[in-house]
Amino acid sequence: MIEIELLLEGVHQMYGYDFRNYALPSLKRRIWYSVQGENLRTISALQEKVLHDRSCFDRLVHNLSIPVTEMFRDPMLFRTFREKVVPILRTYPYIRIWHAGCSTGEEVYSMAILLHEEGLIDKARIYATDMNDRSLEQAKEGIFGIQKMQLYTKNYIEAGGRRSFSEYYSAKYNSVIFQPFLRKNIIFAEHNLATDRSFNEFNVIFCRNVMIYFNEKLRNRVHDLFYQSLSHFGILVLGAKESIHFTDYAGCYEPLDRAEKIYRKIK
């Protein structure tokens, strides 16, 4: 445990990345994965290499923020979003949506497609942030493996998609690239939920399958960040394993859909 604490403290002091309040079990697994990947034997050896080799640090950050995502992941959430949130968004003259911890961008492109089909894309601005610059670069390119398209098409249909999913991308060799118009109103930027502050006011915030890796202290910090960033009656969308309950802000929201963890700020 002391080796992990020293590694994380060194990373924070030298690079400004703060993993000190990540949940220990998954953090420990990913650190040991990095130890083995660097052909080392101890976490102390990893610490020494990380502090003297920027590329080693970059690999560690990538391992500690392994992206797990897909297009229209949990299709019923997107269907529910269409049915219960889109009618609210139609009443706004301008829409700001923040995807916090956007990983490689699949969820962001899913939202762009949904807004396009609902006729809202032109008055929307989507902010897609992550602390992993490697994931952000892939997200900006909008290029994904063609082998995933069968699953993504299935998800899209189950999520209430209204067109042929293949209209949104072009296939080339073993990859697909999504149409440029989907990226037109997306802003990709680095943002670290553990250390960075609010940077705008939003009507909707998505943060799914991110806070499950945080301890209670960091989860409360992030919920404070989201509360400060949401407009009055703003919508917070959480992952299936996450909840607003047992946080300092539980009383500040009402559920729009309990099953899909969609909440509306009321205080």
VOPAGU-2260 file (C-alpha; in pm, 1 decimal, decimal comma):
REM VOPAGU-2260
SITE   aa  ch    i         X         Y         Z
SITE  MET   A    0       0,0       0,0       0,0
SITE  ILE   A    1     281,9     241,6      82,7
SITE  GLU   A    2     432,8     187,5    -262,8
SITE  ILE   A    3     102,5     277,5    -427,3
SITE  GLU   A    4      68,0     590,5    -214,4
SITE  LEU   A    5     421,4     702,2    -301,6
SITE  LEU   A    6     364,5     637,1    -672,5
SITE  LEU   A    7      40,9     835,4    -677,6
SITE  GLU   A    8     190,0    1120,1    -473,2
SITE  GLY   A    9     487,3    1137,7    -709,4
SITE  VAL   A   10     259,5    1143,1   -1015,3
SITE  HIS   A   11      52,0    1420,7    -859,4
SITE  GLN   A   12     347,4    1637,1    -764,8
SITE  MET   A   13     536,6    1596,5   -1092,7
SITE  TYR   A   14     256,9    1581,5   -1350,6
SITE  GLY   A   15     -49,5    1723,1   -1173,6
SITE  TYR   A   16    -261,4    1411,8   -1228,5
SITE  ASP   A   17    -441,9    1307,1    -911,5
SITE  PHE   A   18    -532,6     938,8    -877,2
SITE  ARG   A   19    -506,7     941,5    -497,8
SITE  ASN   A   20    -882,2     910,1    -443,8
SITE  TYR   A   21    -948,1     637,1    -695,8
SITE  ALA   A   22   -1102,3     316,6    -559,0
SITE  LEU   A   23    -815,2      96,1    -444,3
SITE  PRO   A   24    -907,8    -249,5    -585,3
SITE  SER   A   25    -927,9    -146,6    -952,7
SITE  LEU   A   26    -639,6     100,0    -908,9
SITE  LYS   A   27    -415,4    -174,3    -770,6
SITE  ARG   A   28    -497,3    -408,8   -1060,7
SITE  ARG   A   29    -418,4    -143,8   -1319,7
SITE  ILE   A   30     -93,5     -41,2   -1152,5
SITE  TRP   A   31      28,7    -401,1   -1147,2
SITE  TYR   A   32     -72,9    -429,3   -1512,4
SITE  SER   A   33     158,7    -132,9   -1579,1
SITE  VAL   A   34     439,1    -292,0   -1373,5
SITE  GLN   A   35     421,6    -605,0   -1587,6
SITE  GLY   A   36     386,4    -405,8   -1910,1
SITE  GLU   A   37     708,7    -218,3   -1833,3
SITE  ASN   A   38     889,4    -549,1   -1755,4
SITE  LEU   A   39     943,3    -445,8   -1395,0
SITE  ARG   A   40     902,5    -633,2   -1069,9
SITE  THR   A   41     786,1    -374,6    -817,7
SITE  ILE   A   42     566,5     -67,3    -792,6
SITE  SER   A   43     868,8     122,1    -658,6
SITE  ALA   A   44    1053,4      45,6    -981,2
SITE  LEU   A   45     753,5     172,8   -1175,4
SITE  GLN   A   46     756,6     493,3    -971,3
SITE  GLU   A   47    1121,3     556,3   -1054,2
SITE  LYS   A   48    1062,9     499,5   -1423,9
SITE  VAL   A   49     746,2     710,7   -1432,5
SITE  LEU   A   50     922,0    1005,9   -1269,5
SITE  HIS   A   51    1213,1     994,6   -1515,8
SITE  ASP   A   52    1039,9     883,6   -1836,7
SITE  ARG   A   53     746,2    1085,8   -1968,9
SITE  SER   A   54     645,5     811,7   -2212,2
SITE  CYS   A   55     619,4     567,0   -1922,7
SITE  PHE   A   56     393,4     814,4   -1743,0
SITE  ASP   A   57     175,9     844,9   -2054,4
SITE  ARG   A   58     137,3     466,5   -2066,7
SITE  LEU   A   59      48,2     459,2   -1697,1
SITE  VAL   A   60    -224,1     723,2   -1744,0
SITE  HIS   A   61    -364,2     523,6   -2033,3
SITE  ASN   A   62    -374,5     209,2   -1819,5
SITE  LEU   A   63    -536,0     390,9   -1527,8
SITE  SER   A   64    -809,0     528,3   -1753,2
SITE  ILE   A   65    -875,3     228,3   -1976,7
SITE  PRO   A   66   -1169,6     325,2   -2198,5
SITE  VAL   A   67   -1473,0      97,3   -2179,4
SITE  THR   A   68   -1740,2     231,3   -2410,1
SITE  GLU   A   69   -1948,7     166,6   -2719,9
SITE  MET   A   70   -2198,9     343,7   -2945,6
SITE  PHE   A   71   -2542,8     372,5   -2783,8
SITE  ARG   A   72   -2424,3     172,1   -2486,2
SITE  ASP   A   73   -2726,1      72,6   -2273,8
SITE  PRO   A   74   -2973,9     142,3   -2556,2
SITE  MET   A   75   -3273,3     189,6   -2325,5
SITE  LEU   A   76   -3102,7     489,6   -2169,9
SITE  PHE   A   77   -3084,3     662,0   -2507,5
SITE  ARG   A   78   -3443,1     564,3   -2587,4
SITE  THR   A   79   -3553,4     709,8   -2253,9
SITE  PHE   A   80   -3345,1    1022,4   -2322,6
SITE  ARG   A   81   -3534,9    1067,2   -2651,1
SITE  GLU   A   82   -3870,0    1025,8   -2480,8
SITE  LYS   A   83   -3820,0    1221,3   -2157,8
SITE  VAL   A   84   -3533,7    1467,6   -2207,1
SITE  VAL   A   85   -3556,3    1570,8   -2573,3
SITE  PRO   A   86   -3901,6    1732,1   -2524,0
SITE  ILE   A   87   -3745,8    1948,6   -2251,6
SITE  LEU   A   88   -3450,6    2040,9   -2472,4
SITE  ARG   A   89   -3685,7    2151,3   -2749,3
SITE  THR   A   90   -3797,5    2439,8   -2527,4
SITE  TYR   A   91   -3443,9    2581,0   -2500,5
SITE  PRO   A   92   -3306,8    2835,1   -2750,6
SITE  TYR   A   93   -2959,1    2688,2   -2708,5
SITE  ILE   A   94   -2839,1    2356,9   -2564,8
SITE  ARG   A   95   -2510,5    2279,7   -2391,4
SITE  ILE   A   96   -2426,7    1915,3   -2320,3
SITE  TRP   A   97   -2117,8    1792,9   -2135,9
SITE  HIS   A   98   -1991,7    1435,5   -2172,2
SITE  ALA   A   99   -1749,1    1409,4   -1879,4
SITE  GLY   A  100   -1500,4    1125,8   -1916,2
SITE  CYS   A  101   -1588,5    1079,3   -2283,3
SITE  SER   A  102   -1314,1     822,1   -2345,5
SITE  THR   A  103   -1273,8     751,4   -2719,2
SITE  GLY   A  104   -1593,4     932,9   -2810,2
SITE  GLU   A  105   -1848,8     665,4   -2892,5
SITE  GLU   A  106   -2105,4     810,4   -2652,2
SITE  VAL   A  107   -2048,6    1160,3   -2790,6
SITE  TYR   A  108   -2112,7    1051,9   -3150,1
SITE  SER   A  109   -2420,6     864,6   -3029,7
SITE  MET   A  110   -2553,0    1189,2   -2882,3
SITE  ALA   A  111   -2473,0    1381,7   -3201,0
SITE  ILE   A  112   -2670,1    1127,2   -3405,1
SITE  LEU   A  113   -2964,4    1142,5   -3164,9
SITE  LEU   A  114   -2972,4    1524,0   -3170,3
SITE  HIS   A  115   -2946,7    1523,1   -3550,1
SITE  GLU   A  116   -3245,8    1292,7   -3579,9
SITE  GLU   A  117   -3443,0    1506,2   -3335,8
SITE  GLY   A  118   -3363,3    1826,0   -3529,8
SITE  LEU   A  119   -3165,5    1975,5   -3241,4
SITE  ILE   A  120   -2804,7    1942,6   -3355,0
SITE  ASP   A  121   -2779,5    2294,5   -3499,1
SITE  LYS   A  122   -2867,5    2462,8   -3170,4
SITE  ALA   A  123   -2659,0    2228,7   -2956,5
SITE  ARG   A  124   -2297,3    2241,9   -2844,8
SITE  ILE   A  125   -2146,9    1918,5   -2712,5
SITE  TYR   A  126   -1841,9    1940,7   -2486,6
SITE  ALA   A  127   -1651,2    1611,2   -2476,4
SITE  THR   A  128   -1378,1    1592,2   -2213,5
SITE  ASP   A  129   -1137,4    1333,8   -2081,0
SITE  MET   A  130    -806,2    1335,1   -1897,7
SITE  ASN   A  131    -655,6    1082,4   -2140,6
SITE  ASP   A  132    -518,0    1272,5   -2439,6
SITE  ARG   A  133    -467,7     949,8   -2636,2
SITE  SER   A  134    -838,5     869,5   -2607,4
SITE  LEU   A  135    -928,3    1228,2   -2699,1
SITE  GLU   A  136    -722,0    1212,0   -3017,1
SITE  GLN   A  137    -911,6     901,8   -3128,1
SITE  ALA   A  138   -1239,5    1069,0   -3039,7
SITE  LYS   A  139   -1152,7    1374,0   -3251,3
SITE  GLU   A  140   -1078,9    1154,0   -3551,9
SITE  GLY   A  141   -1409,0     966,2   -3527,9
SITE  ILE   A  142   -1245,3     647,9   -3657,9
SITE  PHE   A  143   -1348,2     312,5   -3513,0
SITE  GLY   A  144   -1301,8     -55,8   -3593,5
SITE  ILE   A  145   -1541,7    -193,1   -3853,9
SITE  GLN   A  146   -1582,0    -513,4   -3651,4
SITE  LYS   A  147   -1779,0    -316,4   -3392,6
SITE  MET   A  148   -2042,5    -188,7   -3635,0
SITE  GLN   A  149   -2271,4    -490,4   -3603,5
SITE  LEU   A  150   -2304,0    -434,8   -3228,0
SITE  TYR   A  151   -2333,1     -58,8   -3271,0
SITE  THR   A  152   -2606,5    -100,1   -3531,8
SITE  LYS   A  153   -2798,4    -327,9   -3296,3
SITE  ASN   A  154   -2764,2     -75,3   -3014,5
SITE  TYR   A  155   -2872,5     208,9   -3241,8
SITE  ILE   A  156   -3189,4      29,4   -3344,5
SITE  GLU   A  157   -3276,0     -62,9   -2985,2
SITE  ALA   A  158   -3212,9     298,9   -2881,9
SITE  GLY   A  159   -3485,7     416,2   -3120,2
SITE  GLY   A  160   -3273,2     504,9   -3421,8
SITE  ARG   A  161   -3481,0     630,8   -3712,0
SITE  ARG   A  162   -3255,5     581,5   -4011,6
SITE  SER   A  163   -3003,2     334,2   -4144,5
SITE  PHE   A  164   -2704,8     349,0   -3909,0
SITE  SER   A  165   -2465,7     303,5   -4203,8
SITE  GLU   A  166   -2566,2     649,3   -4330,7
SITE  TYR   A  167   -2358,1     801,9   -4052,4
SITE  TYR   A  168   -2020,3     656,3   -4146,8
SITE  SER   A  169   -1800,3     555,1   -4438,5
SITE  ALA   A  170   -1612,3     225,9   -4435,7
SITE  LYS   A  171   -1250,4     198,3   -4546,3
SITE  TYR   A  172   -1047,4    -121,2   -4506,4
SITE  ASN   A  173   -1093,6    -234,6   -4144,4
SITE  SER   A  174   -1217,1      97,2   -4009,1
SITE  VAL   A  175   -1507,7     336,3   -4037,2
SITE  ILE   A  176   -1503,9     713,6   -4009,6
SITE  PHE   A  177   -1811,8     900,4   -3895,1
SITE  GLN   A  178   -1950,4    1180,4   -4108,1
SITE  PRO   A  179   -1787,6    1522,6   -4051,2
SITE  PHE   A  180   -2120,2    1696,4   -3984,4
SITE  LEU   A  181   -2150,2    1499,1   -3659,5
SITE  ARG   A  182   -1832,0    1665,1   -3529,3
SITE  LYS   A  183   -1932,8    2015,9   -3632,5
SITE  ASN   A  184   -2076,7    2112,2   -3292,6
SITE  ILE   A  185   -1849,3    1900,3   -3073,2
SITE  ILE   A  186   -1565,5    2054,2   -2871,6
SITE  PHE   A  187   -1304,5    1803,9   -2748,1
SITE  ALA   A  188   -1086,2    1912,1   -2457,2
SITE  GLU   A  189    -875,7    1774,3   -2173,7
SITE  HIS   A  190   -1040,3    1791,9   -1833,4
SITE  ASN   A  191    -956,6    1601,3   -1517,3
SITE  LEU   A  192   -1253,8    1542,5   -1287,4
SITE  ALA   A  193   -1020,2    1488,6    -992,9
SITE  THR   A  194    -849,7    1827,7   -1014,2
SITE  ASP   A  195   -1013,7    2065,9   -1263,6
SITE  ARG   A  196   -1297,0    2311,2   -1206,0
SITE  SER   A  197   -1623,4    2389,2   -1380,3
SITE  PHE   A  198   -1574,5    2561,8   -1714,5
SITE  ASN   A  199   -1929,5    2638,4   -1831,4
SITE  GLU   A  200   -2299,4    2606,9   -1750,1
SITE  PHE   A  201   -2475,9    2306,1   -1899,8
SITE  ASN   A  202   -2828,4    2187,5   -1964,6
SITE  VAL   A  203   -2722,4    1822,0   -1964,2
SITE  ILE   A  204   -2426,5    1638,4   -1812,2
SITE  PHE   A  205   -2345,1    1276,7   -1898,6
SITE  CYS   A  206   -2100,6    1092,9   -1672,5
SITE  ARG   A  207   -2141,5     718,8   -1699,0
SITE  ASN   A  208   -1919,9     438,7   -1573,3
SITE  VAL   A  209   -1657,5     684,3   -1449,8
SITE  MET   A  210   -1727,9     744,3   -1081,7
SITE  ILE   A  211   -1740,6     371,0   -1009,3
SITE  TYR   A  212   -1359,9     396,6   -1003,0
SITE  PHE   A  213   -1360,3     677,8    -743,8
SITE  ASN   A  214   -1374,0     660,1    -365,7
SITE  GLU   A  215   -1643,6     844,1    -169,3
SITE  LYS   A  216   -1439,6    1161,5    -125,6
SITE  LEU   A  217   -1372,0    1198,7    -497,1
SITE  ARG   A  218   -1729,3    1108,4    -591,9
SITE  ASN   A  219   -1856,2    1390,6    -371,4
SITE  ARG   A  220   -1606,6    1630,1    -528,2
SITE  VAL   A  221   -1730,4    1537,2    -875,5
SITE  HIS   A  222   -2094,9    1568,5    -773,8
SITE  ASP   A  223   -2016,2    1916,2    -640,9
SITE  LEU   A  224   -1854,9    1999,8    -975,5
SITE  PHE   A  225   -2161,4    1877,2   -1165,6
SITE  TYR   A  226   -2402,1    2060,4    -936,1
SITE  GLN   A  227   -2211,6    2385,6    -988,9
SITE  SER   A  228   -2201,5    2323,9   -1364,7
SITE  LEU   A  229   -2570,0    2242,6   -1419,9
SITE  SER   A  230   -2826,7    2510,9   -1492,6
SITE  HIS   A  231   -3147,2    2515,5   -1288,7
SITE  PHE   A  232   -3358,0    2218,1   -1400,4
SITE  GLY   A  233   -3048,2    2080,3   -1574,4
SITE  ILE   A  234   -3030,6    1706,0   -1643,0
SITE  LEU   A  235   -2770,5    1470,7   -1492,4
SITE  VAL   A  236   -2728,6    1128,4   -1655,6
SITE  LEU   A  237   -2534,4     866,4   -1459,2
SITE  GLY   A  238   -2425,2     509,3   -1526,9
SITE  ALA   A  239   -2621,0     198,0   -1434,7
SITE  LYS   A  240   -2397,7     131,1   -1133,4
SITE  GLU   A  241   -2402,6     490,4   -1009,5
SITE  SER   A  242   -2655,8     698,7    -821,1
SITE  ILE   A  243   -2712,4    1041,3    -672,5
SITE  HIS   A  244   -2820,7     876,4    -347,6
SITE  PHE   A  245   -2579,8     881,6     -52,3
SITE  THR   A  246   -2406,2    1191,5    -187,6
SITE  ASP   A  247   -2412,7    1543,4     -43,7
SITE  TYR   A  248   -2643,5    1650,1    -329,0
SITE  ALA   A  249   -2909,2    1379,7    -312,3
SITE  GLY   A  250   -3176,6    1630,1    -209,1
SITE  CYS   A  251   -3098,1    1866,7    -494,9
SITE  TYR   A  252   -3234,3    1642,5    -769,9
SITE  GLU   A  253   -3553,4    1464,3    -865,2
SITE  PRO   A  254   -3556,4    1148,5   -1076,7
SITE  LEU   A  255   -3678,8    1182,7   -1433,7
SITE  ASP   A  256   -3624,9     810,2   -1472,5
SITE  ARG   A  257   -3509,3     599,7   -1179,5
SITE  ALA   A  258   -3424,1     291,5   -1384,2
SITE  GLU   A  259   -3194,1     478,2   -1623,5
SITE  LYS   A  260   -3045,6     708,7   -1355,1
SITE  ILE   A  261   -3161,0    1033,2   -1517,6
SITE  TYR   A  262   -3203,1    1318,5   -1268,5
SITE  ARG   A  263   -3316,8    1679,9   -1284,7
SITE  LYS   A  264   -3166,1    1954,8   -1068,9
SITE  ILE   A  265   -3438,5    2123,4    -864,6
SITE  LYS   A  266   -3246,0    2319,8    -599,0
